Structures are given as structure tokens and as C-alpha cells.
């Protein structure tokens, strides 16, 4: 199906749905099915509302981020060092570019709110 038109509440073609759903109406779409030779009018409505805290934005690839690596994880420390990471003794964390953290599969070791 192809969407050819998306309307916001209040635009011509949405009046009956605005009357029916009120503020819960998000948009009205006209979809076309060439195989069945049909046009469909669909409505997107809000069915539930709850509080939500958005996750922190993902850092840029070249941003320096902090990692926690245990003192006994020498092999992992070496891999981070080879990728350009450095030990920050003052903060007690490893620092590495975010793109390298992703490449090494170490995103689970990121320090929240670091650097």
C-alpha cells in the first residue's frame, strides 16, 4: 500500500474523525492499494498516555567516553589500549572514542554521565 496523503486534525477530510476522537486523533492517512484497487482512510489515535523519560542521546563517534574495566581484566585493558584508549588515574576510568567502544562491543561498560 502507498500513502499519498497525511492530514492533521482540523484539515478538510478529518472533521468526522475529530468529532469522534477529539484530542486523541494524531493524523488521518489515505492509503492506496493498487493490487486490490482500493483506497483506505486510516486514523492514528492515542490509546494510552504515560510518563516517559527519554534516554540520553548517543555520543558522537569521535566523542571521548569513559569505561569501567576491572583491575584484573588485563586482556581487555590491552585491547582498549590498542584501540587508543588511555587510563585516567584521577577518575579511575578508561577513556576511549565512542566509535571504538562500539567496535569493541563495550557499550555496556560506559560510565553514565562521564566526561
KEKEVEX-429587 format. One record per atom (N, C-alpha, C, O): residue number from 1; atom name; x, y, z. Coordinates in Angstrom, 2 decimals, decimal comma, padded with zeros to 5 digits. Example, Ala and Ser with C-alpha at 12.3 -4.5 7.8 and 13.67 -1.06 7.14 Angstrom:
2
- 1|N|013,19|-005,69|007,80
- 1|CA|012,30|-004,50|007,80
- 1|C|013,20|-003,30|007,80
- 1|O|014,24|-003,32|008,46
- 2|N|012,85|-002,25|007,08
- 2|CA|013,67|-001,06|007,14
- 2|C|012,90|000,03|007,87
- 2|O|013,41|001,14|008,04
END
This chain:
115
- 1|N|000,83|-001,19|000,00
- 1|CA|000,00|000,00|000,00
- 1|C|000,87|001,24|000,00
- 1|O|001,95|001,28|000,59
- 2|N|000,39|002,24|-000,67
- 2|CA|001,11|003,50|-000,77
- 2|C|000,33|004,58|-000,02
- 2|O|-000,89|004,69|-000,18
- 3|N|001,02|005,39|000,78
- 3|CA|000,38|006,52|001,45
- 3|C|000,57|007,73|000,56
- 3|O|001,70|008,10|000,23
- 4|N|-000,52|008,34|000,16
- 4|CA|-000,44|009,52|-000,70
- 4|C|-000,72|010,81|000,04
- 4|O|-000,31|011,88|-000,40
- 5|N|-001,43|010,72|001,17
- 5|CA|-001,83|011,93|001,85
- 5|C|-001,91|011,68|003,35
- 5|O|-002,47|010,68|003,79
- 6|N|-001,34|012,59|004,13
- 6|CA|-001,44|012,55|005,58
- 6|C|-001,97|013,90|006,02
- 6|O|-001,41|014,94|005,70
- 7|N|-003,06|013,87|006,77
- 7|CA|-003,72|015,10|007,21
- 7|C|-003,65|015,24|008,72
- 7|O|-003,73|014,26|009,46
- 8|N|-003,50|016,47|009,17
- 8|CA|-003,53|016,78|010,60
- 8|C|-004,97|017,05|011,00
- 8|O|-005,78|017,47|010,17
- 9|N|-005,31|016,81|012,27
- 9|CA|-006,67|017,10|012,74
- 9|C|-007,07|018,54|012,43
- 9|O|-006,30|019,47|012,65
- 10|N|-008,28|018,71|011,92
- 10|CA|-008,78|020,03|011,58
- 10|C|-008,72|020,35|010,10
- 10|O|-009,42|021,24|009,62
- 11|N|-007,87|019,62|009,37
- 11|CA|-007,80|019,84|007,92
- 11|C|-009,03|019,20|007,26
- 11|O|-009,63|018,28|007,81
- 12|N|-009,40|019,71|006,07
- 12|CA|-010,52|019,10|005,36
- 12|C|-010,30|017,59|005,17
- 12|O|-009,22|017,16|004,76
- 13|N|-011,32|016,81|005,47
- 13|CA|-011,23|015,36|005,36
- 13|C|-011,03|014,68|006,72
- 13|O|-010,95|013,46|006,80
- 14|N|-010,96|015,50|007,78
- 14|CA|-010,74|014,93|009,12
- 14|C|-011,89|015,24|010,08
- 14|O|-011,88|014,76|011,22
- 15|N|-012,87|016,04|009,66
- 15|CA|-013,90|016,55|010,56
- 15|C|-014,64|015,45|011,33
- 15|O|-014,79|015,55|012,55
- 16|N|-015,09|014,42|010,65
- 16|CA|-015,85|013,36|011,33
- 16|C|-014,98|012,63|012,34
- 16|O|-015,45|012,26|013,42
- 17|N|-013,71|012,43|012,00
- 17|CA|-012,82|011,73|012,93
- 17|C|-012,44|012,61|014,12
- 17|O|-012,25|012,11|015,22
- 18|N|-012,32|013,91|013,90
- 18|CA|-012,08|014,83|015,02
- 18|C|-013,28|014,82|015,95
- 18|O|-013,12|014,80|017,17
- 19|N|-014,50|014,83|015,38
- 19|CA|-015,71|014,76|016,21
- 19|C|-015,74|013,47|017,03
- 19|O|-016,19|013,47|018,17
- 20|N|-015,28|012,38|016,43
- 20|CA|-015,33|011,08|017,10
- 20|C|-014,22|010,91|018,14
- 20|O|-014,48|010,42|019,24
- 21|N|-012,98|011,31|017,80
- 21|CA|-011,83|011,02|018,66
- 21|C|-011,27|012,23|019,41
- 21|O|-010,52|012,07|020,37
- 22|N|-011,63|013,43|018,99
- 22|CA|-011,19|014,64|019,69
- 22|C|-009,68|014,79|019,71
- 22|O|-009,00|014,61|018,70
- 23|N|-009,14|015,13|020,90
- 23|CA|-007,70|015,38|021,06
- 23|C|-006,86|014,11|020,88
- 23|O|-005,64|014,20|020,73
- 24|N|-007,50|012,95|020,90
- 24|CA|-006,74|011,70|020,75
- 24|C|-006,32|011,45|019,30
- 24|O|-005,45|010,62|019,04
- 25|N|-006,94|012,16|018,35
- 25|CA|-006,60|011,98|016,94
- 25|C|-005,25|012,61|016,63
- 25|O|-005,04|013,80|016,88
- 26|N|-004,33|011,82|016,09
- 26|CA|-002,99|012,30|015,73
- 26|C|-002,95|012,70|014,27
- 26|O|-002,49|013,79|013,93
- 27|N|-003,44|011,83|013,39
- 27|CA|-003,46|012,15|011,96
- 27|C|-004,41|011,19|011,23
- 27|O|-004,82|010,16|011,75
- 28|N|-004,73|011,58|010,00
- 28|CA|-005,55|010,76|009,11
- 28|C|-004,72|010,52|007,86
- 28|O|-004,11|011,45|007,31
- 29|N|-004,70|009,27|007,42
- 29|CA|-003,91|008,94|006,22
- 29|C|-004,82|008,30|005,17
- 29|O|-005,75|007,57|005,49
- 30|N|-004,51|008,60|003,93
- 30|CA|-005,17|007,95|002,81
- 30|C|-004,16|007,00|002,18
- 30|O|-003,11|007,42|001,68
- 31|N|-004,48|005,72|002,21
- 31|CA|-003,60|004,67|001,68
- 31|C|-004,25|004,08|000,43
- 31|O|-005,47|003,93|000,35
- 32|N|-003,41|003,75|-000,53
- 32|CA|-003,91|003,20|-001,80
- 32|C|-003,28|001,84|-002,06
- 32|O|-002,06|001,68|-001,99
- 33|N|-004,14|000,87|-002,37
- 33|CA|-003,71|-000,49|-002,67
- 33|C|-003,98|-000,76|-004,15
- 33|O|-005,12|-001,00|-004,54
- 34|N|-002,93|-000,71|-004,97
- 34|CA|-003,09|-000,87|-006,42
- 34|C|-003,55|-002,28|-006,77
- 34|O|-004,35|-002,46|-007,70
- 35|N|-003,06|-003,28|-006,04
- 35|CA|-003,42|-004,67|-006,35
- 35|C|-004,91|-004,92|-006,16
- 35|O|-005,53|-005,62|-006,96
- 36|N|-005,49|-004,35|-005,12
- 36|CA|-006,92|-004,54|-004,84
- 36|C|-007,78|-003,41|-005,38
- 36|O|-009,01|-003,47|-005,32
- 37|N|-007,12|-002,39|-005,92
- 37|CA|-007,80|-001,22|-006,43
- 37|C|-008,72|-000,61|-005,38
- 37|O|-009,90|-000,37|-005,61
- 38|N|-008,12|-000,36|-004,18
- 38|CA|-008,88|000,18|-003,05
- 38|C|-008,15|001,38|-002,47
- 38|O|-006,93|001,47|-002,52
- 39|N|-008,93|002,29|-001,91
- 39|CA|-008,41|003,41|-001,14
- 39|C|-008,90|003,22|000,29
- 39|O|-010,07|002,92|000,52
- 40|N|-007,99|003,41|001,25
- 40|CA|-008,33|003,26|002,66
- 40|C|-008,08|004,58|003,38
- 40|O|-007,06|005,24|003,16
- 41|N|-009,00|004,94|004,23
- 41|CA|-008,82|006,10|005,09
- 41|C|-008,55|005,56|006,48
- 41|O|-009,40|004,88|007,06
- 42|N|-007,36|005,87|007,03
- 42|CA|-006,99|005,35|008,35
- 42|C|-006,79|006,51|009,32
- 42|O|-006,49|007,64|008,92
- 43|N|-006,97|006,20|010,59
- 43|CA|-006,79|007,21|011,63
- 43|C|-005,78|006,71|012,65
- 43|O|-005,85|005,56|013,10
- 44|N|-004,84|007,56|013,00
- 44|CA|-003,90|007,24|014,07
- 44|C|-004,40|007,98|015,31
- 44|O|-004,54|009,20|015,32
- 45|N|-004,66|007,20|016,36
- 45|CA|-005,19|007,79|017,59
- 45|C|-004,32|007,41|018,79
- 45|O|-003,64|006,38|018,77
- 46|N|-004,37|008,23|019,80
- 46|CA|-003,67|007,95|021,06
- 46|C|-004,59|007,07|021,90
- 46|O|-005,73|007,45|022,18
- 47|N|-004,10|005,90|022,29
- 47|CA|-004,91|004,99|023,09
- 47|C|-004,45|004,91|024,54
- 47|O|-005,16|004,39|025,39
- 48|N|-003,25|005,43|024,82
- 48|CA|-002,73|005,41|026,19
- 48|C|-001,70|006,52|026,33
- 48|O|-001,00|006,86|025,39
- 49|N|-001,63|007,06|027,53
- 49|CA|-000,65|008,10|027,81
- 49|C|000,00|007,80|029,16
- 49|O|-000,69|007,48|030,13
- 50|N|001,34|007,90|029,21
- 50|CA|002,05|007,67|030,46
- 50|C|003,33|008,49|030,45
- 50|O|003,78|008,95|029,40
- 51|N|003,91|008,68|031,62
- 51|CA|005,16|009,43|031,74
- 51|C|006,30|008,62|031,13
- 51|O|006,28|007,39|031,15
- 52|N|007,30|009,33|030,59
- 52|CA|008,44|008,67|029,96
- 52|C|009,63|009,61|030,03
- 52|O|009,50|010,81|029,76
- 53|N|010,76|009,09|030,40
- 53|CA|012,00|009,87|030,42
- 53|C|012,85|009,38|029,27
- 53|O|013,23|008,21|029,22
- 54|N|013,18|010,28|028,33
- 54|CA|013,96|009,84|027,17
- 54|C|015,37|009,43|027,58
- 54|O|015,94|010,01|028,50
- 55|N|015,93|008,43|026,89
- 55|CA|017,30|008,02|027,20
- 55|C|018,28|009,11|026,78
- 55|O|017,97|009,97|025,95
- 56|N|019,46|009,05|027,36
- 56|CA|020,49|010,00|026,97
- 56|C|020,81|009,81|025,50
- 56|O|020,78|008,70|024,98
- 57|N|021,11|010,91|024,84
- 57|CA|021,47|010,85|023,43
- 57|C|022,79|010,10|023,27
- 57|O|023,68|010,20|024,12
- 58|N|022,91|009,36|022,19
- 58|CA|024,14|008,62|021,92
- 58|C|025,24|009,61|021,57
- 58|O|025,02|010,52|020,78
- 59|N|026,43|009,45|022,16
- 59|CA|027,52|010,37|021,86
- 59|C|027,96|010,29|020,39
- 59|O|027,71|009,29|019,71
- 60|N|028,59|011,34|019,93
- 60|CA|029,15|011,33|018,58
- 60|C|030,28|010,31|018,53
- 60|O|030,89|010,01|019,55
- 61|N|030,57|009,79|017,35
- 61|CA|031,59|008,75|017,19
- 61|C|032,96|009,15|017,68
- 61|O|033,71|008,31|018,19
- 62|N|033,31|010,43|017,53
- 62|CA|034,64|010,86|017,94
- 62|C|034,67|011,42|019,37
- 62|O|035,71|011,90|019,83
- 63|N|033,53|011,36|020,06
- 63|CA|033,47|011,86|021,44
- 63|C|034,23|010,92|022,37
- 63|O|034,18|009,70|022,22
- 64|N|034,92|011,49|023,31
- 64|CA|035,65|010,72|024,30
- 64|C|034,69|010,31|025,40
- 64|O|033,99|011,15|025,97
- 65|N|034,64|009,01|025,70
- 65|CA|033,75|008,49|026,74
- 65|C|034,56|007,70|027,77
- 65|O|035,71|007,35|027,53
- 66|N|033,93|007,44|028,91
- 66|CA|034,61|006,73|029,99
- 66|C|034,09|005,30|030,12
- 66|O|032,89|005,05|029,98
- 67|N|035,01|004,37|030,38
- 67|CA|034,69|002,96|030,53
- 67|C|035,16|002,45|031,88
- 67|O|036,16|002,93|032,43
- 68|N|034,43|001,48|032,41
- 68|CA|034,86|000,79|033,62
- 68|C|035,40|-000,58|033,20
- 68|O|034,69|-001,37|032,58
- 69|N|036,65|-000,84|033,55
- 69|CA|037,28|-002,13|033,28
- 69|C|037,97|-002,54|034,57
- 69|O|038,74|-001,78|035,15
- 70|N|037,69|-003,75|035,01
- 70|CA|038,25|-004,24|036,26
- 70|C|039,77|-004,32|036,25
- 70|O|040,39|-004,45|035,19
- 71|N|040,36|-004,23|037,44
- 71|CA|041,83|-004,27|037,58
- 71|C|042,42|-005,59|037,11
- 71|O|043,57|-005,63|036,69
- 72|N|041,64|-006,66|037,19
- 72|CA|042,14|-007,98|036,81
- 72|C|041,86|-008,33|035,36
- 72|O|042,18|-009,43|034,92
- 73|N|041,27|-007,42|034,60
- 73|CA|040,93|-007,68|033,20
- 73|C|042,03|-007,14|032,28
- 73|O|041,80|-006,25|031,46
- 74|N|043,21|-007,69|032,43
- 74|CA|044,38|-007,24|031,68
- 74|C|044,23|-007,35|030,18
- 74|O|044,63|-006,44|029,45
- 75|N|043,66|-008,45|029,71
- 75|CA|043,49|-008,65|028,26
- 75|C|042,57|-007,58|027,68
- 75|O|042,83|-007,05|026,61
- 76|N|041,50|-007,28|028,39
- 76|CA|040,56|-006,26|027,92
- 76|C|041,21|-004,87|027,98
- 76|O|041,01|-004,05|027,08
- 77|N|041,96|-004,62|029,02
- 77|CA|042,69|-003,35|029,12
- 77|C|043,64|-003,19|027,93
- 77|O|043,77|-002,10|027,38
- 78|N|044,29|-004,27|027,55
- 78|CA|045,22|-004,22|026,42
- 78|C|044,48|-003,93|025,12
- 78|O|044,97|-003,15|024,30
- 79|N|043,30|-004,54|024,92
- 79|CA|042,51|-004,28|023,72
- 79|C|042,11|-002,81|023,65
- 79|O|042,15|-002,20|022,58
- 80|N|041,72|-002,25|024,78
- 80|CA|041,33|-000,84|024,83
- 80|C|042,54|000,05|024,55
- 80|O|042,44|001,03|023,81
- 81|N|043,66|-000,30|025,13
- 81|CA|044,90|000,45|024,91
- 81|C|045,27|000,44|023,43
- 81|O|045,66|001,47|022,88
- 82|N|045,17|-000,72|022,77
- 82|CA|045,49|-000,85|021,35
- 82|C|044,55|-000,03|020,47
- 82|O|044,92|000,40|019,38
- 83|N|043,32|000,17|020,95
- 83|CA|042,34|000,96|020,19
- 83|C|042,53|002,46|020,44
- 83|O|041,79|003,28|019,89
- 84|N|043,51|002,82|021,27
- 84|CA|043,77|004,24|021,52
- 84|C|043,27|004,73|022,86
- 84|O|043,33|005,92|023,15
- 85|N|042,79|003,81|023,69
- 85|CA|042,28|004,20|025,00
- 85|C|043,40|004,55|025,96
- 85|O|044,53|004,09|025,83
- 86|N|043,05|005,38|026,95
- 86|CA|044,02|005,76|027,97
- 86|C|043,39|005,65|029,35
- 86|O|042,19|005,86|029,51
- 87|N|044,20|005,30|030,33
- 87|CA|043,77|005,18|031,71
- 87|C|043,78|006,58|032,34
- 87|O|044,77|007,31|032,23
- 88|N|042,69|006,95|033,00
- 88|CA|042,60|008,21|033,73
- 88|C|042,65|007,85|035,21
- 88|O|041,63|007,50|035,80
- 89|N|043,83|007,95|035,80
- 89|CA|044,02|007,56|037,19
- 89|C|043,28|008,44|038,17
- 89|O|042,91|007,99|039,25
- 90|N|043,06|009,70|037,82
- 90|CA|042,35|010,62|038,70
- 90|C|040,89|010,18|038,86
- 90|O|040,36|010,16|039,97
- 91|N|040,25|009,83|037,75
- 91|CA|038,84|009,43|037,79
- 91|C|038,66|007,92|037,93
- 91|O|037,56|007,45|038,23
- 92|N|039,73|007,17|037,72
- 92|CA|039,66|005,72|037,86
- 92|C|038,88|005,04|036,75
- 92|O|038,19|004,05|036,99
- 93|N|039,00|005,57|035,53
- 93|CA|038,28|005,02|034,38
- 93|C|039,19|005,02|033,16
- 93|O|040,21|005,69|033,13
- 94|N|038,80|004,25|032,16
- 94|CA|039,46|004,26|030,86
- 94|C|038,73|005,25|029,97
- 94|O|037,50|005,35|030,05
- 95|N|039,45|005,97|029,12
- 95|CA|038,87|006,92|028,18
- 95|C|039,17|006,43|026,76
- 95|O|040,29|006,06|026,43
- 96|N|038,10|006,45|025,93
- 96|CA|038,22|005,95|024,56
- 96|C|037,16|006,62|023,71
- 96|O|036,12|007,02|024,22
- 97|N|037,42|006,75|022,40
- 97|CA|036,42|007,30|021,47
- 97|C|035,20|006,38|021,45
- 97|O|035,33|005,16|021,51
- 98|N|034,01|006,99|021,36
- 98|CA|032,77|006,21|021,38
- 98|C|032,71|005,21|020,22
- 98|O|032,25|004,08|020,42
- 99|N|033,14|005,59|019,04
- 99|CA|033,10|004,68|017,88
- 99|C|033,94|003,43|018,16
- 99|O|033,56|002,33|017,76
- 100|N|035,06|003,60|018,86
- 100|CA|035,89|002,44|019,19
- 100|C|035,24|001,58|020,27
- 100|O|035,38|000,35|020,25
- 101|N|034,54|002,20|021,18
- 101|CA|033,80|001,45|022,21
- 101|C|032,77|000,55|021,55
- 101|O|032,64|-000,62|021,90
- 102|N|032,05|001,11|020,58
- 102|CA|031,04|000,33|019,85
- 102|C|031,70|-000,81|019,08
- 102|O|031,22|-001,94|019,10
- 103|N|032,80|-000,51|018,41
- 103|CA|033,51|-001,52|017,61
- 103|C|034,01|-002,67|018,49
- 103|O|034,02|-003,82|018,06
- 104|N|034,41|-002,35|019,71
- 104|CA|034,89|-003,39|020,63
- 104|C|033,76|-004,09|021,38
- 104|O|033,99|-005,06|022,10
- 105|N|032,53|-003,59|021,21
- 105|CA|031,38|-004,20|021,89
- 105|C|031,37|-003,93|023,38
- 105|O|030,95|-004,78|024,17
- 106|N|031,81|-002,74|023,78
- 106|CA|031,93|-002,43|025,21
- 106|C|030,95|-001,36|025,69
- 106|O|031,19|-000,71|026,70
- 107|N|029,85|-001,16|024,98
- 107|CA|028,91|-000,12|025,37
- 107|C|028,28|-000,38|026,75
- 107|O|027,85|000,55|027,42
- 108|N|028,24|-001,63|027,16
- 108|CA|027,70|-001,96|028,47
- 108|C|028,60|-001,52|029,61
- 108|O|028,20|-001,57|030,77
- 109|N|029,81|-001,11|029,30
- 109|CA|030,78|-000,68|030,32
- 109|C|030,93|000,83|030,41
- 109|O|031,77|001,33|031,15
- 110|N|030,10|001,55|029,66
- 110|CA|030,18|003,01|029,67
- 110|C|029,76|003,56|031,03
- 110|O|028,86|003,03|031,68
- 111|N|030,44|004,63|031,45
- 111|CA|030,08|005,33|032,68
- 111|C|028,99|006,32|032,33
- 111|O|029,16|007,13|031,43
- 112|N|027,88|006,26|033,03
- 112|CA|026,76|007,19|032,78
- 112|C|027,18|008,60|033,18
- 112|O|027,68|008,81|034,28
- 113|N|026,96|009,55|032,29
- 113|CA|027,28|010,94|032,57
- 113|C|028,75|011,25|032,60
- 113|O|029,16|012,29|033,12
- 114|N|029,57|010,36|032,04
- 114|CA|031,01|010,57|032,03
- 114|C|031,44|011,63|031,04
- 114|O|030,74|011,90|030,06
- 115|N|032,59|012,22|031,30
- 115|CA|033,21|013,29|030,51
- 115|C|032,19|014,20|030,00
- 115|O|032,51|015,17|029,31
END
